[in-house]
Amino acid sequence: MIIAWTTTAERTDADRLARGAVEHRHAVCAQVDGPITSYYHWQGKVEHSGEYRIWFKCLPTNASALSNWVHAHHPYSVPQWVEVNTEAVGEKYLSWAIANSTPGPFPTSLSP
């Protein structure tokens, strides 16, 4: 399993990215937390801002699609994007993730 994350300035953007990635089945789960405070260099200055972090969980076969989708829909011109491979995943959780990563016309409560 892959854990990936990004940040946004607005909660609405974080929720939109989280929901969209799950609806499109690029991620099996997305969690939003924050606000957090980020410190970084931007245009020659040290900046800080409040942000919301989105954690995505996906199978390795979906990692590229998830990254491409998030970058295409992210409001930042240079979004943070970090992916890590997990060392271990609970067997029941992994089975659930595999069952919910299969593309297809699945009705969800998230669909409009």
matplotlib code that plots the C-alpha trace (Angstrom):
import matplotlib.pyplot as plt

x = [0.0, 1.1, 0.5, 0.6, -0.1, -0.5, -1.6, -4.0, -4.7, -8.5, -10.5, -12.9, -10.0, -8.8, -12.3, -12.7, -9.4, -10.1, -13.6, -12.7, -9.8, -12.0, -15.0, -12.7, -11.2, -7.7, -7.5, -9.3, -9.3, -8.5, -8.3, -8.2, -6.6, -5.7, -5.3, -1.6, 1.1, 3.6, 7.0, 8.7, 10.8, 8.8, 10.1, 13.2, 11.5, 10.6, 6.9, 4.4, 0.7, -2.2, -2.9, -4.9, -3.2, -4.8, -3.6, -4.4, -4.1, -3.9, -2.6, 0.7, -1.2, -3.2, -0.3, 0.4, -3.3, -3.7, -0.7, -1.8, -5.3, -4.3, -1.8, -4.4, -7.0, -4.7, -5.0, -1.3, 1.2, 3.7, 1.8, 3.5, 3.3, 5.0, 4.5, 5.8, 5.5, 4.1, 6.1, 3.1, -0.7, -3.2, -4.6, -8.3, -7.6, -5.6, -8.4, -10.9, -8.5, -8.2, -12.0, -12.5, -9.8, -11.5, -12.7, -16.3, -19.7, -20.2, -22.9, -21.6, -23.1, -20.6, -21.9, -24.2]
y = [0.0, 3.6, 6.5, 9.9, 13.4, 17.0, 20.2, 23.0, 26.5, 26.0, 23.3, 23.2, 22.4, 19.6, 18.1, 18.3, 16.5, 13.9, 13.2, 13.2, 10.8, 8.3, 8.8, 8.1, 5.1, 6.4, 6.2, 3.8, 6.3, 10.0, 11.8, 15.6, 17.1, 20.6, 23.3, 22.8, 25.5, 25.1, 26.9, 27.0, 29.1, 30.8, 33.4, 34.1, 34.5, 32.2, 32.0, 30.4, 29.6, 27.6, 24.6, 21.4, 18.1, 15.3, 11.7, 9.3, 5.5, 3.6, 0.4, 0.6, 0.0, 3.2, 5.5, 7.0, 7.7, 9.2, 11.5, 12.6, 13.3, 15.3, 17.4, 18.1, 19.2, 20.9, 24.7, 25.2, 25.7, 23.6, 21.3, 19.2, 15.6, 12.8, 9.0, 6.3, 2.6, 1.0, -1.7, -3.7, -3.4, -5.3, -8.3, -7.3, -3.7, -4.7, -7.0, -4.2, -1.9, -4.3, -4.8, -1.1, -0.3, -2.1, 0.3, -0.1, 1.4, 1.2, 3.2, 5.2, 7.6, 10.2, 10.4, 13.3]
z = [0.0, -0.7, 1.6, -0.1, 1.0, 0.0, 1.5, 0.6, 2.0, 2.1, 3.7, 0.8, -1.6, 0.8, 1.0, -2.8, -3.5, -0.8, -2.0, -5.7, -5.3, -3.5, -5.9, -8.9, -7.0, -7.2, -3.4, -1.2, 1.7, 2.1, 5.4, 6.0, 9.0, 10.1, 10.2, 10.5, 10.2, 7.4, 7.1, 3.7, 1.3, -1.4, -3.8, -1.8, 1.6, 4.5, 4.6, 6.9, 6.4, 7.7, 5.6, 5.6, 5.0, 2.9, 3.4, 0.7, 0.9, -2.4, -3.9, -5.9, -9.1, -8.5, -7.4, -10.8, -11.5, -8.0, -8.5, -11.9, -10.8, -7.7, -9.7, -12.3, -9.7, -7.1, -6.7, -6.0, -8.9, -7.0, -4.8, -2.1, -3.2, -1.1, -1.5, 0.8, 0.6, 3.7, 5.5, 6.7, 6.3, 8.3, 6.3, 6.7, 5.8, 2.7, 1.6, 2.0, 0.1, -2.8, -3.0, -3.1, -5.7, -8.5, -11.2, -12.3, -11.9, -8.2, -6.6, -3.7, -1.2, -2.4, -5.9, -6.6]

ax = plt.figure().add_subplot(projection="3d")
ax.plot(x, y, z, "-o")
ax.set_aspect("equal")
plt.show()
